[in-house]
Every structure is written in C-alpha cells, then in structure tokens.
Amino acid sequence: MYVVCKDHVELAIDMFVDEFEEAPDIVDLDQTKFIEWDPPVTCQECEQRAKFLIL
C-alpha cells in the first residue's frame, strides 16, 4: 500500500506491480472517506499533500 501525491502515482504503481505482480487499485483520497482509518496527510516520497492510495 502506498499513499502518494499526484506526481508520484506512476512510481507507486510501478513499485506495487514489481512487488505483487498484479495491477493495483487506485483510490482518490479526496473522493473517499474511511470509517476507521485516517490516511497519512503527506506523500510517502515527498512532503506534498497525499492524494492517492495505491493498493
């Protein structure tokens, strides 16, 4: 699972495919709310605001 900004989506997809050998699901964090989990606010690769969850 990766939480990334718009600039790092492609990198996160590539890392996911390398690790799991299948296509990930991509969730827009602006459009989705979770009941029992608050996603990280910043991207795992930089300090920009996280926008996508790759899982």
N, C-alpha and C positions, 0 to 999 in steps of 0.2 A: 504494500500500500504506500502510495506517495501522495503528498499534499504539496502542490506546486502552483506557481504563478503562471500566467499566460505564456510567458517567454520560455518556460521550462517544460511545457507539456510534451513536446516531441522527445526530449531527453528522458522524461519519466516513462513514456510509452516504450521507448527502446530498452530501458533498464528492466521494465516489467516483462517484456517479451523475452529478453535474454535470461531472466531468472525463472520464469514459469512456462515458457514456450507456448504461450497462447495469448490471444488478444485480450486486453483489459477492458473493464467497464470504466467509463469516464463520467464523473458526476460533477455538475456545475454547483459549486458551493453557494452561489448567490440564489439558486433556484431550489435548493434542498435544505430542509431543516431536520436535525436528528433529535430524537427524544432524550436519549441517554448518553450522548457523546457530543462534545464541542470540538470541532476540528481545530488544528493549530491555526493561528492567525497569519503566520508568515510562511513563505515558501521554504521547503527543505534545502533548496540550492542557493537562495539569496535572501535578502531581507524584504523583498516586495510582499505585498498582500497575497495570501494564498487564494486561488480562485477555483482550482480543480482538484478533485480526489480521483486518483488513478488506482483502481483495484480490480 
